Amino acid sequence: MSSADTALLSVADAGMPWPIVALLGIATLALTALRTVIPQHSRDRLIWWQDRRRHRERLQSLQDRKAKQEE
């Protein structure tokens, strides 16, 4: 059990309303997932962002080309 899980259980035991506990749990899961998707080492992170930018530029050029064809 992670420290975030333990913290959520202690908050739930403290009598906090269940919707707030659920939102905290969802936020914790989202942040954990985000950390696993984005690399943490600076070299890997740089490569990841460069690939993402290259992908976005390629998508934009494809959308521009498609818009020109529809004209």
Backbone as CSV, one residue per row, in Angstrom:
resi,resn,N_x,N_y,N_z,CA_x,CA_y,CA_z,C_x,C_y,C_z
1,MET,0.855,-1.176,0.000,0.000,0.000,0.000,0.898,1.236,0.000
2,SER,0.615,2.175,-0.881,1.454,3.362,-0.989,1.087,4.378,0.091
3,SER,1.929,5.377,0.220,1.670,6.416,1.216,0.424,7.223,0.851
4,ALA,0.155,7.364,-0.456,-1.048,8.088,-0.883,-2.299,7.307,-0.482
5,ASP,-2.245,5.976,-0.629,-3.377,5.150,-0.213,-3.601,5.259,1.286
6,THR,-2.526,5.241,2.044,-2.623,5.348,3.493,-3.201,6.700,3.888
7,ALA,-2.772,7.750,3.206,-3.295,9.082,3.494,-4.782,9.163,3.195
8,LEU,-5.210,8.566,2.082,-6.635,8.586,1.742,-7.454,7.812,2.763
9,LEU,-6.923,6.676,3.221,-7.647,5.901,4.226,-7.751,6.662,5.535
10,SER,-6.696,7.366,5.919,-6.754,8.134,7.164,-7.716,9.308,7.030
11,VAL,-7.793,9.914,5.844,-8.751,11.001,5.615,-10.172,10.452,5.677
12,ALA,-10.381,9.273,5.094,-11.707,8.668,5.118,-12.106,8.306,6.538
13,ASP,-11.156,7.807,7.322,-11.446,7.453,8.710,-11.700,8.682,9.574
14,ALA,-11.192,9.836,9.169,-11.355,11.054,9.950,-12.756,11.635,9.824
15,GLY,-13.572,11.065,8.958,-14.946,11.533,8.829,-15.153,12.525,7.712
16,MET,-14.223,12.634,6.804,-14.385,13.530,5.667,-15.470,12.963,4.750
17,PRO,-16.296,13.819,4.168,-17.366,13.331,3.278,-16.799,12.488,2.132
18,TRP,-17.544,11.433,1.770,-17.038,10.490,0.770,-16.788,11.118,-0.596
19,PRO,-17.555,12.131,-1.041,-17.228,12.708,-2.354,-15.840,13.363,-2.379
20,ILE,-15.453,13.974,-1.270,-14.129,14.602,-1.219,-13.047,13.537,-1.208
21,VAL,-13.271,12.454,-0.464,-12.311,11.352,-0.443,-12.188,10.747,-1.848
22,ALA,-13.320,10.602,-2.545,-13.297,10.051,-3.902,-12.530,10.982,-4.849
23,LEU,-12.751,12.282,-4.744,-12.032,13.241,-5.596,-10.532,13.212,-5.308
24,LEU,-10.166,13.116,-4.043,-8.745,13.014,-3.698,-8.135,11.742,-4.274
25,GLY,-8.892,10.645,-4.233,-8.405,9.390,-4.792,-8.220,9.470,-6.293
26,ILE,-9.173,10.084,-6.975,-9.081,10.239,-8.430,-7.907,11.143,-8.795
27,ALA,-7.723,12.228,-8.044,-6.600,13.129,-8.305,-5.272,12.416,-8.092
28,THR,-5.194,11.597,-7.043,-3.970,10.843,-6.780,-3.679,9.868,-7.906
29,LEU,-4.701,9.169,-8.369,-4.513,8.228,-9.474,-4.090,8.947,-10.755
30,ALA,-4.704,10.094,-11.028,-4.365,10.846,-12.240,-2.917,11.332,-12.194
31,LEU,-2.489,11.848,-11.061,-1.114,12.329,-10.950,-0.110,11.184,-11.037
32,THR,-0.452,10.049,-10.463,0.427,8.885,-10.543,0.534,8.402,-11.983
33,ALA,-0.592,8.349,-12.680,-0.577,7.928,-14.084,0.224,8.905,-14.936
34,LEU,0.068,10.178,-14.673,0.797,11.186,-15.426,2.301,11.047,-15.213
35,ARG,2.696,10.758,-13.997,4.122,10.568,-13.702,4.698,9.361,-14.409
36,THR,3.883,8.323,-14.599,4.397,7.139,-15.278,4.467,7.333,-16.788
37,VAL,3.627,8.214,-17.332,3.609,8.448,-18.773,4.750,9.365,-19.198
38,ILE,4.998,10.430,-18.437,6.046,11.388,-18.770,7.344,10.922,-18.112
39,PRO,8.384,10.715,-18.881,9.659,10.252,-18.317,10.209,11.229,-17.280
40,GLN,10.945,10.707,-16.312,11.456,11.541,-15.234,12.919,11.934,-15.408
41,HIS,13.680,11.210,-16.203,15.079,11.570,-16.432,15.144,12.669,-17.483
42,SER,16.008,13.642,-17.280,15.997,14.828,-18.133,16.259,14.491,-19.605
43,ARG,17.171,13.569,-19.893,17.443,13.205,-21.294,16.215,12.548,-21.922
44,ASP,15.591,11.619,-21.195,14.387,10.966,-21.702,13.246,11.956,-21.855
45,ARG,13.148,12.882,-20.905,12.084,13.880,-20.970,12.260,14.775,-22.190
46,LEU,13.483,15.168,-22.491,13.753,15.998,-23.666,13.352,15.265,-24.942
47,ILE,13.728,14.009,-25.057,13.361,13.213,-26.237,11.856,13.088,-26.347
48,TRP,11.187,12.856,-25.203,9.729,12.711,-25.200,9.059,13.984,-25.713
49,TRP,9.501,15.160,-25.223,8.902,16.423,-25.654,9.212,16.719,-27.122
50,GLN,10.404,16.372,-27.571,10.736,16.591,-28.983,9.854,15.719,-29.875
51,ASP,9.654,14.462,-29.491,8.782,13.583,-30.272,7.348,14.091,-30.256
52,ARG,6.904,14.584,-29.125,5.537,15.109,-29.031,5.363,16.335,-29.932
53,ARG,6.358,17.240,-29.907,6.278,18.430,-30.759,6.286,18.048,-32.236
54,ARG,7.151,17.097,-32.597,7.230,16.632,-33.985,5.897,16.033,-34.419
55,HIS,5.270,15.268,-33.544,3.974,14.657,-33.843,2.902,15.731,-34.034
56,ARG,2.886,16.730,-33.139,1.892,17.813,-33.252,2.082,18.614,-34.544
57,GLU,3.337,18.869,-34.919,3.603,19.599,-36.163,3.145,18.793,-37.367
58,ARG,3.360,17.487,-37.327,2.923,16.636,-38.436,1.399,16.632,-38.539
59,LEU,0.716,16.540,-37.398,-0.748,16.585,-37.422,-1.251,17.913,-37.978
60,GLN,-0.608,19.009,-37.567,-1.025,20.322,-38.050,-0.834,20.439,-39.557
61,SER,0.280,19.927,-40.078,0.508,20.007,-41.522,-0.506,19.148,-42.278
62,LEU,-0.874,18.003,-41.721,-1.892,17.171,-42.361,-3.252,17.871,-42.363
63,GLN,-3.579,18.549,-41.254,-4.848,19.275,-41.195,-4.855,20.437,-42.178
64,ASP,-3.720,21.131,-42.301,-3.627,22.241,-43.257,-3.781,21.729,-44.683
65,ARG,-3.130,20.620,-44.988,-3.215,20.027,-46.327,-4.652,19.608,-46.634
66,LYS,-5.334,19.042,-45.640,-6.719,18.614,-45.830,-7.627,19.817,-46.061
67,ALA,-7.385,20.923,-45.331,-8.192,22.121,-45.495,-7.993,22.730,-46.896
68,LYS,-6.779,22.689,-47.403,-6.512,23.210,-48.748,-7.201,22.368,-49.819
69,GLN,-7.266,21.068,-49.599,-7.924,20.186,-50.572,-9.421,20.413,-50.605
70,GLU,-10.001,20.776,-49.467,-11.449,20.991,-49.405,-11.854,22.313,-50.038
71,GLU,-10.928,23.220,-50.240,-11.251,24.533,-50.830,-11.551,24.461,-52.285
